[in-house]
Amino acid sequence: MDYSHQTVIYVLSSCKNDDAGDLVAIGGEHSVQVLLVKETGCESLATFHIGSRITAIAWSPKTVSPSSSDGWIIELAAAGVDYGLHLLTKLPKNEETVFHFGGGLSGHHGKVNDMCFGGGRGSDASRYIATVSDDKMLMVWDLLPSVDTASMLASPMGQSGTASPPPRTQPTAYVIAFPHPLTSINSHPSTSKEFLVSDCRGSIFLTDWRSDPDDPDPDSWHNSSLVELVEPHALSEASLGRSLQWSGSVAWQRDSANILGAVYGSRFSIWDLSKLQGGKPLAAGNSFPEGGDKFRWCHSYPDYFAISTQSPAKGALVHVHNMNYVHTQPEIFTVASRPHLVRDFDFLGLRGIPRLAVAVARTVVIFPIGVEP
């Protein structure tokens, strides 16, 4: 099935929450639109006007689809090309609300390439948002900082004698600097402490952003505040100055916190954190000769992963691989012919037969694996 947006689509993200797997968000020239995927088509649930081109989208763990509950809620975050961040919310009987934060001197000073909410399954999962940028910074934003009681006491009184609600407190940011521009970030449902971060030169960091050295953890890889993994081919290319652009995409397999994958240039790699080999990949293989762009794990079949390219040389293509057979040829899906290219894509969060949602120009194309779009 196809759905047409009013502008070119630059970012696409599907919700992986158990009760919201049929939701997809798309970011265009100036807005974020949320779609409800049905059997025969897509329904637009909300449109949030941002005012600048969208560069990243992240779903909140609070989100619940209308297909799961009458008390549904849409909550997600988005980043714009002007480096501003936005918390987007929609309730059944309310209009869309946009809370702007992270701009100016307190935020990023380079393109925000990716973002995610905090991991884990507690209330903190929706409290924190992590963003990574070309400015080499990872910023973790606290959406619920301590309330400023002084400002509450000084708030003006309405004619009825009741205090008007104070404006929402701006989030505070915890900043971690890295040596190179950062390209992607992931959180995981099993942990609220770690983020998986990739840079443009082939390094991947498991960052424990709020570790307590006095809190022992039985998992050895959790004890370190920073684990660095290396994609040797990408690192050597960058060291020799052969990397033509800042690129790199990493993804965490949701069913196992030990498995992660990434694509750098023309190669993809898989790591198993329970079998670290000096940070080298457990398995690797060739991807698009022109260079891969996005790496995504399948939600319903964890052994499947897919890679896209932004090169239009052969049209808008997506390669689907099986982790158990990484050296065999992938299944190739041609979504559109030349000169089209894949802007972004994701697996739907629905269980059952895997379905891909692919953004090409102004259109979202949704199709099951095994069926040509």
C-alpha positions in Angstrom: 0.0 0.0 0.0 1.1 3.6 -0.6 0.5 6.8 1.3 1.4 10.3 -0.1 2.7 13.0 2.1 2.5 16.7 1.1 6.3 17.1 0.9 9.4 15.0 0.4 9.8 12.6 3.3 13.2 12.7 5.0 12.6 10.6 8.1 10.5 7.6 8.8 10.1 5.7 12.1 7.7 3.0 13.2 6.6 2.6 16.8 7.8 -0.6 18.5 5.6 -0.5 21.6 3.6 -3.7 22.0 0.3 -1.7 21.9 1.3 0.7 19.2 3.0 -1.4 16.5 0.7 -0.2 13.8 1.8 3.5 14.0 4.3 5.1 11.7 5.7 8.7 11.9 7.0 10.5 8.9 9.0 13.8 8.8 8.9 16.2 5.9 9.9 19.7 5.0 8.1 21.4 7.9 6.0 18.8 9.8 5.7 15.4 11.4 2.7 13.2 10.5 1.5 10.1 12.4 -0.1 7.3 10.4 -2.2 4.4 11.6 -1.5 1.4 9.3 -4.6 -0.7 8.5 -5.1 -3.7 6.3 -6.0 -1.8 3.2 -4.6 1.7 3.8 -3.2 4.3 6.2 -5.2 6.8 8.3 -3.7 10.1 9.4 -4.0 10.5 13.1 -2.1 13.7 13.7 0.0 16.4 12.0 2.5 18.5 14.0 3.8 21.7 12.4 7.5 22.2 13.3 8.5 24.9 10.8 11.7 23.3 9.6 12.9 20.2 7.8 12.8 17.1 10.1 16.1 15.3 10.7 15.2 12.7 13.4 12.2 11.2 15.1 11.8 9.1 18.2 8.8 7.3 19.7 7.9 7.6 23.4 7.2 4.4 25.4 3.9 6.2 26.5 2.4 5.9 23.0 -0.7 3.7 22.7 -2.5 3.1 19.4 -6.2 3.8 18.9 -6.5 0.2 17.8 -5.5 -0.9 21.3 -7.3 1.5 23.6 -10.0 4.3 23.5 -7.6 6.2 25.8 -4.9 6.3 23.3 -2.0 8.7 23.3 0.6 9.8 20.8 3.9 11.0 22.1 7.1 11.4 20.2 10.0 13.7 19.7 11.5 15.3 16.6 14.5 17.3 15.6 14.6 20.0 13.0 17.4 21.1 10.6 17.7 24.3 12.7 18.9 22.1 15.6 15.7 22.6 17.6 14.0 19.7 19.4 10.3 19.2 19.9 8.1 17.0 22.1 4.9 16.2 20.2 1.7 15.0 22.0 -1.8 14.2 20.8 -4.7 12.9 23.0 -8.1 11.6 21.6 -10.1 14.8 22.3 -7.3 17.4 22.2 -5.5 19.2 19.5 -1.9 18.4 18.7 0.6 20.1 21.1 4.3 20.9 20.3 6.7 21.7 23.1 9.9 23.3 21.8 13.2 22.9 23.6 16.9 22.4 23.0 17.5 25.4 20.8 19.9 28.3 21.2 23.0 28.2 23.3 21.8 25.3 25.4 21.4 22.8 22.6 23.2 21.3 19.7 25.3 23.3 17.2 25.2 20.8 14.4 22.7 18.7 12.6 20.9 16.3 14.9 21.3 12.9 13.1 19.3 10.6 15.5 17.5 10.5 18.8 15.8 8.0 21.1 13.9 7.9 24.4 15.6 6.3 27.4 15.5 2.5 27.6 14.2 0.2 30.3 10.6 -0.4 31.2 10.1 2.0 34.1 8.8 5.5 34.2 12.2 6.9 33.4 11.9 5.4 29.9 9.7 8.4 28.8 11.5 11.0 31.0 14.8 11.1 29.1 15.5 11.8 25.4 19.0 11.3 24.0 20.2 13.1 20.8 23.4 12.8 18.8 24.8 15.4 16.3 27.4 16.4 13.9 28.8 18.6 16.7 30.2 15.4 18.3 27.9 15.7 21.3 25.5 13.2 22.9 22.9 15.1 25.0 20.6 13.4 27.4 17.6 15.6 28.1 15.5 15.4 31.3 12.0 16.3 30.3 10.9 16.5 33.9 13.5 18.5 35.8 12.9 19.7 39.3 10.1 22.2 39.5 11.1 25.8 40.1 9.1 26.5 43.2 10.0 30.2 43.3 8.5 30.7 39.9 5.3 28.9 40.9 4.9 31.2 44.0 5.4 34.2 41.8 2.9 33.1 39.2 0.1 35.7 38.5 -3.4 35.1 39.9 -6.4 35.1 37.7 -9.6 37.0 38.3 -11.1 33.9 40.0 -8.3 33.9 42.5 -6.7 30.7 41.1 -3.1 30.6 39.9 -2.6 30.3 36.2 -0.6 27.2 35.2 3.1 28.0 34.9 4.8 27.4 31.6 6.5 24.0 31.3 10.0 23.9 32.6 12.7 23.6 30.0 14.5 20.3 30.0 18.0 20.1 31.3 20.8 18.3 29.4 23.6 16.0 30.4 26.3 16.3 27.8 28.9 13.7 26.7 31.6 14.7 24.2 33.0 12.3 21.6 36.0 12.7 19.3 34.1 12.6 16.0 30.6 13.5 14.6 27.9 11.1 15.8 25.5 9.4 13.4 23.0 7.2 15.3 21.8 6.3 18.8 19.7 3.4 20.3 18.3 2.5 23.6 17.1 -1.0 24.7 14.1 -2.2 26.7 16.3 -4.2 29.0 18.3 -1.3 30.4 17.8 2.3 31.4 21.5 3.1 31.8 23.1 2.5 28.4 22.9 4.0 25.0 24.4 2.6 21.8 26.1 5.3 19.9 27.9 5.3 16.5 30.3 7.8 15.0 31.2 8.5 11.4 34.5 6.7 11.5 33.6 3.1 12.3 33.4 3.2 16.1 30.4 2.1 18.2 30.2 3.0 21.9 28.1 1.4 24.6 27.8 4.4 26.9 26.6 3.9 30.5 25.5 7.5 31.0 24.5 7.3 34.7 26.5 4.4 36.1 27.1 4.1 39.8 30.6 2.6 40.5 29.4 1.3 43.8 26.5 -0.6 42.2 27.8 -4.1 41.2 26.2 -5.6 38.1 26.5 -9.3 37.3 26.8 -8.7 33.5 30.4 -8.0 32.8 29.8 -5.7 29.8 27.5 -3.5 32.0 30.4 -2.8 34.5 32.3 -0.6 32.1 31.1 3.0 31.7 32.2 2.8 28.0 32.7 -0.2 25.7 34.1 0.6 22.2 33.5 -1.7 19.2 35.3 -1.2 15.9 34.3 -1.9 12.3 37.9 -2.4 11.0 37.1 -1.7 7.3 35.3 1.6 8.0 38.0 2.7 10.5 40.8 2.0 8.0 39.0 3.9 5.2 38.4 6.9 7.5 42.1 6.8 8.7 43.3 6.9 5.1 40.9 9.7 4.2 38.9 7.6 1.8 35.5 8.1 3.5 33.5 10.3 1.2 30.8 11.3 3.7 29.9 11.1 7.3 27.9 7.9 7.5 27.2 5.0 9.8 24.1 3.4 11.2 23.9 1.1 14.2 20.8 -0.8 15.6 20.2 -2.8 18.7 18.3 -6.1 18.4 15.2 -5.7 20.7 15.0 -9.4 21.7 18.6 -9.5 22.9 20.7 -6.8 24.4 23.8 -8.6 23.4 23.2 -8.5 19.6 23.8 -5.3 17.6 24.4 -4.6 13.9 25.7 -1.7 11.8 26.4 -0.6 8.3 29.5 1.4 7.3 30.1 2.1 3.7 29.8 -1.0 1.6 29.9 -3.5 4.6 27.7 -4.5 7.4 28.8 -6.1 10.7 27.2 -8.0 13.6 28.5 -8.1 17.2 27.6 -10.3 20.1 28.5 -8.5 23.4 28.6 -11.8 25.2 31.4 -12.9 22.9 33.6 -9.8 22.5 36.7 -10.4 20.5 38.7 -7.3 21.2 35.8 -5.2 19.8 35.9 -6.9 16.4 32.6 -8.0 14.7 31.3 -11.6 15.2 30.3 -11.6 11.5 30.5 -9.2 8.6 29.5 -9.1 5.0 29.2 -7.0 1.9 26.3 -4.6 1.3 25.7 -2.0 -1.4 28.8 -1.2 -3.3 27.7 2.4 -3.4 27.5 2.4 0.4 24.8 1.5 2.9 22.7 4.2 4.7 20.4 2.7 7.3 20.5 -0.6 9.3 17.3 -1.9 10.8 16.4 -5.1 12.8 13.1 -6.8 12.2 10.7 -6.6 15.2 8.7 -9.8 14.6 11.6 -12.0 13.3 14.7 -11.0 15.2 17.1 -12.9 12.8 16.1 -10.6 9.9 17.7 -7.2 9.3 17.6 -4.8 6.4 19.9 -2.2 4.9 19.1 0.7 2.5 21.3 2.9 0.4 20.8 6.6 -0.6 22.5 6.0 -3.9 20.0 6.2 -6.8 22.3 4.3 -9.1 19.9 1.3 -9.3 16.8 2.9 -7.9 15.2 2.8 -4.4 16.5 -0.6 -3.0 16.3 -2.4 0.3 18.3 -5.5 1.1 16.9 -8.0 3.6 19.3 -10.4 5.3 19.1 -13.4 7.7 21.6 -13.2 10.5 22.1 -17.0 10.3 23.2 -16.7 6.7 25.1 -13.5 6.5 27.3 -14.6 3.6 24.4 -15.5 1.3 22.9 -13.1 -1.1 20.2 -10.9 0.5 16.6 -10.6 -0.7 16.5 -7.5 -2.8 13.3 -5.3 -2.9 13.1 -2.6 -5.6 10.7 -0.1 -4.2 11.0 2.4 -7.1 13.1 2.7 -10.3 15.8 5.2 -11.0 16.3 8.1 -10.2 14.4 7.5 -7.0 16.2 6.6 -3.7 15.3 5.4 -0.2 15.2 8.4 2.1 14.5 6.3 5.1 12.8 3.0 6.1 11.8 0.8 9.0 10.2 -2.5 9.8 6.7 -2.1 11.2 6.3 -2.9 14.9 3.5 -5.4 14.3 4.0 -9.1 15.1 3.5 -11.7 12.4 4.7 -11.5 8.8 7.4 -8.7 8.6 6.4 -5.6 6.8 8.6 -2.8 5.6 7.7 0.9 5.4 9.9 2.7 2.9 10.0 6.5 2.2 10.6 7.4 -1.4 10.2 11.0 -2.4 6.7 12.0 -1.1 5.4 8.5 -0.7 5.5 5.8 2.0 5.4 2.3 0.5 4.3 -0.5 2.9 4.6 -4.1 1.9 5.2 -7.5 3.5 8.6 -9.3 3.0 8.2 -11.9 0.2 6.0 -9.7 -1.9 7.4 -7.1 -4.3 6.0 -3.6 -3.6 
